[in-house]
Amino acid sequence: MIVKGKSSWASGVGLVLGLLSAITMAIGMYLGLVYAPEDAIQGNAQRIFYIHVPMAWVAFLAFGVVFLAAIMYLWKRALIWDQIARSSAEIGLVFTTLVLVTGSFWGRPIWGTWWTWDARLTTTLLLWFIFLGYFMIRAYAGDRGRAATYSAVIGIIGFFDVPIIYLSVDWWRTLHPQAVISVTSANMPGQMVVALMVCLLAFTLFYLYLMIQKLGIERMKDQLIDYQYALSEREAEGVTTA
């Protein structure tokens, strides 16, 4: 049988990352919900910030990995790069969905609406549609090599929306708060900064954990496809010789 499970090394690393992400996530939630002070203007609605921003960071990180892996696939044509790209793209799409949802939960009490065509929201929604199209093309391209090539091109193009999203609050008049990296040290109390940094670490570890799990699944899927293809060729040869 060609299909094999994950290596013991990957399983061990995945277990460690899973435990670390769970521990830091619990600490981060305590810091964000209890330790950090209530925002003077937004009240407790601001506390969604401690999961909303790390989710956005993970989405951007995931699509950055897609960008690099897609370039490597187009250059080297090695299947592992396509497996990395599609694994990270799926994680990125999930987290982009969560960013849009949590952003709506925050916007309802603060802006008085679930959705507005704000520059950052609109460009984030565009990113979501781009990578939804990424998986639609993978599903309908047919040939595995063609699907990997087409989706690699989309992954590279789609990533350029990430810096646009980040800079949108500077380029256009927008309701969305300014970029976190530029204001953490200046306008946020120390407790909020600590809570945010721990949550960012927790979600980064969680992304790495998910990548190891998802990459193992994608590798087994490709091994199964190769096994089925080899089996069909054998059957075809048997029919021909008969």
C-alpha positions in Angstrom: 0.0 0.0 0.0 1.5 3.4 -1.1 -0.6 5.6 1.3 1.3 6.2 4.5 0.6 8.1 7.7 2.5 11.1 9.0 6.0 10.6 10.2 6.6 10.3 13.9 8.6 13.5 13.7 5.7 15.4 12.2 3.3 13.9 14.8 5.6 14.9 17.6 6.0 18.4 16.4 2.3 18.7 15.8 1.6 17.5 19.4 4.0 20.0 20.9 2.5 22.9 18.8 -1.0 21.8 19.6 -0.2 21.9 23.4 1.6 25.2 23.2 -1.1 26.8 21.1 -3.8 25.6 23.6 -1.8 26.9 26.6 -1.0 30.3 25.1 -4.6 30.6 23.7 -6.0 30.1 27.2 -3.5 32.6 28.7 -4.3 35.1 25.9 -8.0 34.8 26.4 -7.5 35.5 30.2 -5.4 38.5 29.5 -7.8 39.9 26.9 -11.0 39.3 28.8 -9.8 39.8 32.4 -6.4 41.4 32.7 -6.6 44.1 30.0 -8.7 47.1 31.0 -12.0 48.0 29.5 -11.7 50.4 26.6 -12.8 53.9 27.7 -14.8 54.6 24.4 -15.8 51.2 23.0 -16.4 49.4 26.3 -16.3 45.6 26.4 -17.0 45.4 22.7 -13.4 46.2 22.1 -12.3 42.9 23.6 -13.1 41.1 20.4 -10.0 42.9 19.2 -7.9 40.2 20.9 -9.1 37.5 18.6 -10.0 39.6 15.5 -6.5 41.0 15.0 -4.7 37.7 15.5 -7.1 36.0 13.1 -6.3 38.7 10.5 -2.6 38.1 11.1 -3.0 34.4 10.6 -4.9 35.0 7.4 -2.2 37.3 6.0 0.5 34.9 7.1 -1.3 32.0 5.4 -1.6 33.8 2.2 2.0 34.9 2.4 3.0 31.2 2.6 0.7 30.5 -0.4 2.5 33.3 -2.3 6.0 31.9 -1.6 4.9 28.2 -2.2 3.2 29.1 -5.5 6.3 30.8 -6.7 8.4 27.8 -5.8 5.9 25.4 -7.5 6.0 27.4 -10.7 9.8 27.4 -10.5 10.6 23.8 -9.4 7.4 22.0 -10.3 7.7 20.0 -7.1 4.4 18.6 -5.7 5.4 19.4 -2.1 5.1 23.2 -2.9 1.6 22.8 -4.3 0.7 20.8 -1.2 2.0 23.6 1.1 0.2 26.2 -1.0 -3.2 24.5 -0.9 -2.9 23.6 2.7 -2.1 27.2 3.7 -4.7 28.6 1.3 -7.5 26.6 3.0 -6.4 27.9 6.5 -6.2 31.4 5.1 -9.7 31.2 3.7 -11.2 29.9 6.9 -9.5 32.7 9.0 -10.5 35.4 6.5 -14.1 34.2 7.0 -13.7 34.4 10.7 -12.2 37.9 10.4 -15.2 39.1 8.4 -17.6 37.5 11.0 -15.9 38.9 14.1 -15.5 42.3 12.4 -19.3 42.3 11.9 -19.8 41.4 15.6 -17.7 44.4 16.5 -19.2 46.8 14.0 -22.8 46.2 15.1 -22.4 47.9 18.5 -19.7 50.4 17.4 -20.9 51.5 14.0 -24.5 50.5 14.4 -24.5 48.1 11.4 -23.3 44.6 10.6 -21.6 45.7 7.4 -20.5 48.9 5.6 -18.6 49.2 2.3 -15.6 50.5 4.2 -12.3 50.3 2.2 -10.7 47.7 4.6 -13.9 45.6 4.7 -14.4 45.7 1.0 -10.8 44.7 0.2 -10.9 41.9 2.8 -14.1 40.6 1.2 -12.3 40.8 -2.2 -9.5 38.6 -0.8 -12.1 36.1 0.4 -13.6 35.9 -3.1 -10.2 35.5 -4.7 -9.3 32.5 -2.7 -12.7 31.1 -3.0 -12.1 31.2 -6.7 -8.7 29.6 -6.0 -10.4 26.4 -4.7 -13.1 26.5 -7.4 -10.4 26.4 -10.1 -8.7 23.6 -8.3 -11.9 21.6 -8.2 -12.8 22.1 -11.9 -9.4 22.2 -13.6 -9.4 18.5 -13.9 -5.7 17.6 -14.4 -3.7 17.9 -11.2 -0.8 19.7 -12.8 -3.1 22.1 -14.6 -5.0 22.8 -11.4 -1.7 23.4 -9.5 -0.5 25.8 -12.1 -3.7 27.8 -12.4 -4.2 28.1 -8.7 -0.5 29.1 -8.2 -1.0 32.0 -10.5 -4.2 33.0 -8.6 -2.4 32.6 -5.3 0.4 35.0 -6.4 -2.0 37.6 -7.7 -4.4 37.3 -4.8 -1.6 37.9 -2.2 -1.1 41.5 -3.6 -4.5 42.3 -2.0 -3.0 41.7 1.4 -0.8 44.9 1.5 -3.7 46.8 0.0 -5.9 45.7 2.9 -3.2 46.7 5.4 -2.7 50.1 3.9 -6.3 50.8 3.0 -6.8 52.8 6.2 -4.0 55.2 5.2 -4.9 55.4 1.5 -8.6 56.1 1.8 -11.0 57.7 4.3 -12.2 54.8 6.4 -14.2 54.0 9.5 -11.8 51.2 10.4 -9.3 51.8 13.2 -5.7 52.5 12.1 -3.2 49.7 11.7 -2.4 48.0 15.1 1.4 47.9 14.6 1.6 51.6 14.2 -0.4 52.4 17.4 0.4 49.7 19.9 3.2 51.4 21.7 1.7 54.9 21.5 -2.0 54.7 22.2 -2.6 51.4 24.0 -2.1 50.7 27.7 0.6 48.2 28.5 -1.9 45.5 29.6 -3.6 45.7 26.2 -0.3 45.4 24.4 0.7 42.3 26.5 -2.7 40.7 25.9 -2.5 41.3 22.1 1.1 40.0 21.8 0.2 36.8 23.7 -2.8 36.3 21.5 -0.8 36.9 18.3 1.7 34.2 19.5 -1.1 31.8 20.3 -2.7 32.1 16.9 0.6 31.8 15.2 1.3 28.6 17.0 -2.2 27.4 16.1 -1.5 28.2 12.4 1.7 26.1 12.5 -0.2 23.3 14.2 -3.0 23.4 11.5 -0.4 23.5 8.7 1.3 20.3 9.9 -2.1 18.5 10.2 -3.4 19.8 6.8 -0.1 19.1 5.0 -0.2 15.5 6.2 -3.7 15.1 4.9 -2.8 16.7 1.5 0.2 14.4 1.1 -1.9 11.3 1.9 -4.5 12.5 -0.6 -1.9 12.8 -3.4 -0.4 9.4 -2.5 -3.9 7.9 -2.8 -4.4 9.5 -6.2 -1.0 8.1 -7.3 -1.9 4.7 -6.0 -5.3 4.7 -7.8 -3.6 5.9 -11.0 -1.0 3.1 -10.8 -3.7 0.6 -10.1 -5.8 1.7 -13.1 -2.7 1.4 -15.3 -2.1 -2.1 -14.2 -5.6 -3.0 -14.9 -5.4 -1.5 -18.3 -2.2 -3.4 -19.0 -3.9 -6.6 -17.9 -6.8 -6.1 -20.2 -4.4 -5.4 -23.1 -2.3 -8.5 -22.6 -5.3 -10.6 -22.2 
